[in-house]
């Protein structure tokens, strides 16, 4: 089940609780100073990871120290909690333009922040003036490979490249999810230091996501059960600091949980905390 919403003072952007490891200990995901790629087949539980991350940083969102900018090509996963997001882009009559424009705005703001910080500091600490910005992209491959407009695909890839190569030192993190593990779908995957492989369709896709030799070291993501009650949210994590994969399961954030999160946010992070 969804994890409890913590007090803002207890939230650490270097270790956000999103589920459990195989040994029962908390699975904490680093956001500050990295970017995270989630890959998994349809129904593998990518939404569980995305919403558990949002839930984990919710108190800091209410405090003004974290902003989530959400891009939602499918219009189903993230739209349910749209009120939580500082910026929200979705597929509409302008197939990708609004979503790509949001990515470009994020890249532009990131560059402006980097210019402001140059020569002043090397360590980012979130403030009300300069909040940590989490850029959540629910279906990364739509923007980089499947969008019908070639120009928009190139613009999206360019903005993502800027964010993933320069953003982490100034408080930007891209959290991207995709179904297809192939390199031609996402040429930028090596720019995501931390990666999560949920259930994958084929054995060779494991190393595509987690790196060479990951499956031989135990990341059997292709053998995770397709039965949602058993396998949804189960995956293997490869962190920048260690080549050895760790088996994890993300908490399940249901519709009622998301409603309570919205109530929490609209209540200023106080009155609705118990409900969330």
Steps between C-alpha positions, in 0.01 A plus 500: 500500500594866465759616751413760766545866415790629709550833670685742271800503733537123459511504117849458355525550124805272502295210640126520426313188622304345214462133601688201640811307409494123480633467856214713633704814556376831355571571136616860489550669166747783450365801311738781590810485285384238252245405233290184505378281212221246549441234234230236500240331285134599509355424841839461669432775753678808368219711645568352844854633490399841364224556753706366791769755414245783483349382829846492658576862415145629558578674832781697337268588211258650751788686666603655167838326495415253220315552173384214280464571129303214344481388138217258429475376139248228592278749693396224740776442754596846623183694423332351806720713725538799271430745783828396662724611215660838448496443123306239306526409131290239322418368156230718346395645167860619479642145511835569664556873480381586850699220661816587307455869586484404868826306469662796325374734772656273762831496312493880464427551870773254589753694290394827660549346846842365401604850387379643831686238705825514298789593727268521801441141615575140406241336725128537436265545795128553424355836602173680436677711239670200338290187560611153395327422169398146420414454131276193473450357149255211497573366150842619396506306173198684365696825503830357375381239249125474441384860463369550146702821454872449436583858602325455833688175564832677444397793720394264780824305481703821503321635808533168681871488415551844653310407815672164551854624432486827695201498732590287797757739649245784512200313636333341197416130473338324205290199599409324176297186433488297179372166372748429223856416608662537158775761461350649185192593703703695756852602401538683832465206737871504592445852636280353777740388775235305692276250321213274593401194298149380573355201315653482152389287206838354403816397680729716284304812599633475856855593403365769266358679803725405790828460315714214377502197727207612716293192424794270570528671840142411583273763345245257356250768400373286212384236751283730714139379508258678264221451756447851643441387858831312494730691268382861462756736650764229535831578335874524522695817571843593376645800677783722381699404808475121456490262202316230695122498446264506798151346489230739615126560500338841477203577723160511329342845504132448419244756380381568854858563608543756222174672598630522855830641374313773314300574816825513695646752255187715484491499879852639515653173610347507847132421550492225239824327601326220688279424201800484268 
